[in-house]
Amino acid sequence: MPKRRVGQLDFVDGLVAQRPQSRPSALMEIARLVDWAPFEKLLGAIPVAARGEPSYPALVMFKALLLQRWHGLSDPEMETALADRLSFMAFAGLALGDPTPDHSTIWRFREKLGSHDLLDPLLAEANRQIEAAGLMVKQGTLIDATLVTSAARRPRMDEGKTSSTDKEARFGTTNERGRFAFSYKMHVAVDAGSGLVRDMRLTPANVQDVSVAPQLLDQAAGTVYADRGYDSDGLRSELARRELGDGLMRRKRGRPLTEADVARNHELSLVRRAVESLFGTMKRTYRLGRMRAFSQLRNAADLTLFCLAFNLRRWRVLAAQ
């Protein structure tokens, strides 16, 4: 399948580009910060079909997915916005006369990113560039987890604990009064100094936080901070093996906490606030308080794209400080 030729500017595009602006847009600031060539090289792993309509360049589609995440849009909403908004077209690399991808094209491209295991390398490339800019502090790591409600209807009591629609979601206990939610669990490792996401895993909601923690330590540095749910001898041994500091809050474990433990927990809770801010931003600003797909693989793709989009936007903020 041939690729579409897009981004060829005509006279009208030139006039639009010459319009005076009081300040650069956030999208253009991000576009200038990022070196897109390594992303384009990674995206080259997606094969191009031999038949059918010409395909859009992979980098154009990837930028469209970033726009979708930043603005919390569904696939049909993204189709409309990309066709209507000049700033979206300019960021994606489309000229005014170019056709824009429809919602099914956007969906299929996101599927390809997941099926070709490209999302983790794309996040790693974003973090590599941010670290090269000197903005990934790497003096401490925050690990935590949050439940994200399944897109499927919650099973009734007489239906058991699984859903025929979303077979991988499970019931998990929230931190609010021990209520159960039919959901997935998002596990993250966040840079303590910058608030940037270093790594992410998605599991069914009934998976224990502490069992996933070792998978989040490959990019960890400094002291690892986590709440009481991570207090285990096994995890502390793993931290010691990796020469990482122990910032795990203590739980009672059959005996009352000492005054020193209580004071230490309070100090650690203040450090951990940055990761709670990440979850709040994800659910409020990025509209990801509820999953959008009925499989763990597709939902993991959505959340990895969120982490990538969040880090690129955070890069702009940190670079301006």
Secondary structure as a PSIPRED ss2 file (coil, helix, strand):
# PSIPRED VFORMAT (PSIPRED V4.0)

   1 M C   1.000  0.000  0.000
   2 P C   1.000  0.000  0.000
   3 K E   0.000  0.000  1.000
   4 R C   1.000  0.000  0.000
   5 R C   1.000  0.000  0.000
   6 V C   1.000  0.000  0.000
   7 G C   1.000  0.000  0.000
   8 Q C   1.000  0.000  0.000
   9 L C   1.000  0.000  0.000
  10 D C   1.000  0.000  0.000
  11 F H   0.000  1.000  0.000
  12 V H   0.000  1.000  0.000
  13 D H   0.000  1.000  0.000
  14 G H   0.000  1.000  0.000
  15 L H   0.000  1.000  0.000
  16 V H   0.000  1.000  0.000
  17 A H   0.000  1.000  0.000
  18 Q C   1.000  0.000  0.000
  19 R C   1.000  0.000  0.000
  20 P C   1.000  0.000  0.000
  21 Q C   1.000  0.000  0.000
  22 S C   1.000  0.000  0.000
  23 R C   1.000  0.000  0.000
  24 P C   1.000  0.000  0.000
  25 S C   1.000  0.000  0.000
  26 A H   0.000  1.000  0.000
  27 L H   0.000  1.000  0.000
  28 M H   0.000  1.000  0.000
  29 E H   0.000  1.000  0.000
  30 I H   0.000  1.000  0.000
  31 A H   0.000  1.000  0.000
  32 R H   0.000  1.000  0.000
  33 L H   0.000  1.000  0.000
  34 V C   1.000  0.000  0.000
  35 D C   1.000  0.000  0.000
  36 W C   1.000  0.000  0.000
  37 A H   0.000  1.000  0.000
  38 P H   0.000  1.000  0.000
  39 F H   0.000  1.000  0.000
  40 E H   0.000  1.000  0.000
  41 K H   0.000  1.000  0.000
  42 L H   0.000  1.000  0.000
  43 L H   0.000  1.000  0.000
  44 G C   1.000  0.000  0.000
  45 A C   1.000  0.000  0.000
  46 I C   1.000  0.000  0.000
  47 P C   1.000  0.000  0.000
  48 V C   1.000  0.000  0.000
  49 A C   1.000  0.000  0.000
  50 A C   1.000  0.000  0.000
  51 R C   1.000  0.000  0.000
  52 G C   1.000  0.000  0.000
  53 E C   1.000  0.000  0.000
  54 P C   1.000  0.000  0.000
  55 S E   0.000  0.000  1.000
  56 Y C   1.000  0.000  0.000
  57 P C   1.000  0.000  0.000
  58 A H   0.000  1.000  0.000
  59 L H   0.000  1.000  0.000
  60 V H   0.000  1.000  0.000
  61 M H   0.000  1.000  0.000
  62 F H   0.000  1.000  0.000
  63 K H   0.000  1.000  0.000
  64 A H   0.000  1.000  0.000
  65 L H   0.000  1.000  0.000
  66 L H   0.000  1.000  0.000
  67 L H   0.000  1.000  0.000
  68 Q H   0.000  1.000  0.000
  69 R H   0.000  1.000  0.000
  70 W H   0.000  1.000  0.000
  71 H C   1.000  0.000  0.000
  72 G C   1.000  0.000  0.000
  73 L C   1.000  0.000  0.000
  74 S C   1.000  0.000  0.000
  75 D H   0.000  1.000  0.000
  76 P H   0.000  1.000  0.000
  77 E H   0.000  1.000  0.000
  78 M H   0.000  1.000  0.000
  79 E H   0.000  1.000  0.000
  80 T H   0.000  1.000  0.000
  81 A H   0.000  1.000  0.000
  82 L H   0.000  1.000  0.000
  83 A H   0.000  1.000  0.000
  84 D H   0.000  1.000  0.000
  85 R C   1.000  0.000  0.000
  86 L H   0.000  1.000  0.000
  87 S H   0.000  1.000  0.000
  88 F H   0.000  1.000  0.000
  89 M H   0.000  1.000  0.000
  90 A H   0.000  1.000  0.000
  91 F H   0.000  1.000  0.000
  92 A H   0.000  1.000  0.000
  93 G C   1.000  0.000  0.000
  94 L C   1.000  0.000  0.000
  95 A C   1.000  0.000  0.000
  96 L C   1.000  0.000  0.000
  97 G C   1.000  0.000  0.000
  98 D C   1.000  0.000  0.000
  99 P C   1.000  0.000  0.000
 100 T C   1.000  0.000  0.000
 101 P C   1.000  0.000  0.000
 102 D C   1.000  0.000  0.000
 103 H H   0.000  1.000  0.000
 104 S H   0.000  1.000  0.000
 105 T H   0.000  1.000  0.000
 106 I H   0.000  1.000  0.000
 107 W H   0.000  1.000  0.000
 108 R H   0.000  1.000  0.000
 109 F H   0.000  1.000  0.000
 110 R H   0.000  1.000  0.000
 111 E H   0.000  1.000  0.000
 112 K H   0.000  1.000  0.000
 113 L H   0.000  1.000  0.000
 114 G H   0.000  1.000  0.000
 115 S H   0.000  1.000  0.000
 116 H C   1.000  0.000  0.000
 117 D C   1.000  0.000  0.000
 118 L C   1.000  0.000  0.000
 119 L H   0.000  1.000  0.000
 120 D H   0.000  1.000  0.000
 121 P H   0.000  1.000  0.000
 122 L H   0.000  1.000  0.000
 123 L H   0.000  1.000  0.000
 124 A H   0.000  1.000  0.000
 125 E H   0.000  1.000  0.000
 126 A H   0.000  1.000  0.000
 127 N H   0.000  1.000  0.000
 128 R H   0.000  1.000  0.000
 129 Q H   0.000  1.000  0.000
 130 I H   0.000  1.000  0.000
 131 E H   0.000  1.000  0.000
 132 A H   0.000  1.000  0.000
 133 A C   1.000  0.000  0.000
 134 G C   1.000  0.000  0.000
 135 L C   1.000  0.000  0.000
 136 M C   1.000  0.000  0.000
 137 V C   1.000  0.000  0.000
 138 K C   1.000  0.000  0.000
 139 Q C   1.000  0.000  0.000
 140 G E   0.000  0.000  1.000
 141 T E   0.000  0.000  1.000
 142 L E   0.000  0.000  1.000
 143 I E   0.000  0.000  1.000
 144 D E   0.000  0.000  1.000
 145 A E   0.000  0.000  1.000
 146 T E   0.000  0.000  1.000
 147 L E   0.000  0.000  1.000
 148 V E   0.000  0.000  1.000
 149 T E   0.000  0.000  1.000
 150 S C   1.000  0.000  0.000
 151 A C   1.000  0.000  0.000
 152 A C   1.000  0.000  0.000
 153 R C   1.000  0.000  0.000
 154 R C   1.000  0.000  0.000
 155 P C   1.000  0.000  0.000
 156 R C   1.000  0.000  0.000
 157 M H   0.000  1.000  0.000
 158 D H   0.000  1.000  0.000
 159 E H   0.000  1.000  0.000
 160 G C   1.000  0.000  0.000
 161 K C   1.000  0.000  0.000
 162 T C   1.000  0.000  0.000
 163 S C   1.000  0.000  0.000
 164 S C   1.000  0.000  0.000
 165 T C   1.000  0.000  0.000
 166 D C   1.000  0.000  0.000
 167 K C   1.000  0.000  0.000
 168 E C   1.000  0.000  0.000
 169 A C   1.000  0.000  0.000
 170 R E   0.000  0.000  1.000
 171 F E   0.000  0.000  1.000
 172 G E   0.000  0.000  1.000
 173 T E   0.000  0.000  1.000
 174 T C   1.000  0.000  0.000
 175 N C   1.000  0.000  0.000
 176 E C   1.000  0.000  0.000
 177 R C   1.000  0.000  0.000
 178 G C   1.000  0.000  0.000
 179 R C   1.000  0.000  0.000
 180 F E   0.000  0.000  1.000
 181 A E   0.000  0.000  1.000
 182 F E   0.000  0.000  1.000
 183 S E   0.000  0.000  1.000
 184 Y E   0.000  0.000  1.000
 185 K E   0.000  0.000  1.000
 186 M E   0.000  0.000  1.000
 187 H E   0.000  0.000  1.000
 188 V E   0.000  0.000  1.000
 189 A E   0.000  0.000  1.000
 190 V E   0.000  0.000  1.000
 191 D E   0.000  0.000  1.000
 192 A C   1.000  0.000  0.000
 193 G C   1.000  0.000  0.000
 194 S C   1.000  0.000  0.000
 195 G C   1.000  0.000  0.000
 196 L C   1.000  0.000  0.000
 197 V E   0.000  0.000  1.000
 198 R E   0.000  0.000  1.000
 199 D E   0.000  0.000  1.000
 200 M E   0.000  0.000  1.000
 201 R E   0.000  0.000  1.000
 202 L E   0.000  0.000  1.000
 203 T E   0.000  0.000  1.000
 204 P E   0.000  0.000  1.000
 205 A C   1.000  0.000  0.000
 206 N C   1.000  0.000  0.000
 207 V C   1.000  0.000  0.000
 208 Q C   1.000  0.000  0.000
 209 D H   0.000  1.000  0.000
 210 V H   0.000  1.000  0.000
 211 S H   0.000  1.000  0.000
 212 V H   0.000  1.000  0.000
 213 A H   0.000  1.000  0.000
 214 P H   0.000  1.000  0.000
 215 Q H   0.000  1.000  0.000
 216 L H   0.000  1.000  0.000
 217 L C   1.000  0.000  0.000
 218 D C   1.000  0.000  0.000
 219 Q C   1.000  0.000  0.000
 220 A C   1.000  0.000  0.000
 221 A C   1.000  0.000  0.000
 222 G C   1.000  0.000  0.000
 223 T E   0.000  0.000  1.000
 224 V E   0.000  0.000  1.000
 225 Y E   0.000  0.000  1.000
 226 A E   0.000  0.000  1.000
 227 D C   1.000  0.000  0.000
 228 R H   0.000  1.000  0.000
 229 G H   0.000  1.000  0.000
 230 Y H   0.000  1.000  0.000
 231 D C   1.000  0.000  0.000
 232 S C   1.000  0.000  0.000
 233 D H   0.000  1.000  0.000
 234 G H   0.000  1.000  0.000
 235 L H   0.000  1.000  0.000
 236 R H   0.000  1.000  0.000
 237 S H   0.000  1.000  0.000
 238 E H   0.000  1.000  0.000
 239 L H   0.000  1.000  0.000
 240 A H   0.000  1.000  0.000
 241 R H   0.000  1.000  0.000
 242 R C   1.000  0.000  0.000
 243 E C   1.000  0.000  0.000
 244 L C   1.000  0.000  0.000
 245 G E   0.000  0.000  1.000
 246 D E   0.000  0.000  1.000
 247 G E   0.000  0.000  1.000
 248 L E   0.000  0.000  1.000
 249 M C   1.000  0.000  0.000
 250 R C   1.000  0.000  0.000
 251 R C   1.000  0.000  0.000
 252 K C   1.000  0.000  0.000
 253 R C   1.000  0.000  0.000
 254 G C   1.000  0.000  0.000
 255 R C   1.000  0.000  0.000
 256 P C   1.000  0.000  0.000
 257 L C   1.000  0.000  0.000
 258 T C   1.000  0.000  0.000
 259 E H   0.000  1.000  0.000
 260 A H   0.000  1.000  0.000
 261 D H   0.000  1.000  0.000
 262 V H   0.000  1.000  0.000
 263 A H   0.000  1.000  0.000
 264 R H   0.000  1.000  0.000
 265 N H   0.000  1.000  0.000
 266 H H   0.000  1.000  0.000
 267 E H   0.000  1.000  0.000
 268 L H   0.000  1.000  0.000
 269 S H   0.000  1.000  0.000
 270 L H   0.000  1.000  0.000
 271 V H   0.000  1.000  0.000
 272 R C   1.000  0.000  0.000
 273 R H   0.000  1.000  0.000
 274 A H   0.000  1.000  0.000
 275 V H   0.000  1.000  0.000
 276 E H   0.000  1.000  0.000
 277 S H   0.000  1.000  0.000
 278 L H   0.000  1.000  0.000
 279 F H   0.000  1.000  0.000
 280 G H   0.000  1.000  0.000
 281 T H   0.000  1.000  0.000
 282 M H   0.000  1.000  0.000
 283 K H   0.000  1.000  0.000
 284 R H   0.000  1.000  0.000
 285 T C   1.000  0.000  0.000
 286 Y C   1.000  0.000  0.000
 287 R C   1.000  0.000  0.000
 288 L C   1.000  0.000  0.000
 289 G C   1.000  0.000  0.000
 290 R E   0.000  0.000  1.000
 291 M C   1.000  0.000  0.000
 292 R C   1.000  0.000  0.000
 293 A C   1.000  0.000  0.000
 294 F C   1.000  0.000  0.000
 295 S C   1.000  0.000  0.000
 296 Q H   0.000  1.000  0.000
 297 L H   0.000  1.000  0.000
 298 R H   0.000  1.000  0.000
 299 N H   0.000  1.000  0.000
 300 A H   0.000  1.000  0.000
 301 A H   0.000  1.000  0.000
 302 D H   0.000  1.000  0.000
 303 L H   0.000  1.000  0.000
 304 T H   0.000  1.000  0.000
 305 L H   0.000  1.000  0.000
 306 F H   0.000  1.000  0.000
 307 C H   0.000  1.000  0.000
 308 L H   0.000  1.000  0.000
 309 A H   0.000  1.000  0.000
 310 F H   0.000  1.000  0.000
 311 N H   0.000  1.000  0.000
 312 L H   0.000  1.000  0.000
 313 R H   0.000  1.000  0.000
 314 R H   0.000  1.000  0.000
 315 W H   0.000  1.000  0.000
 316 R H   0.000  1.000  0.000
 317 V H   0.000  1.000  0.000
 318 L H   0.000  1.000  0.000
 319 A H   0.000  1.000  0.000
 320 A H   0.000  1.000  0.000
 321 Q C   1.000  0.000  0.000
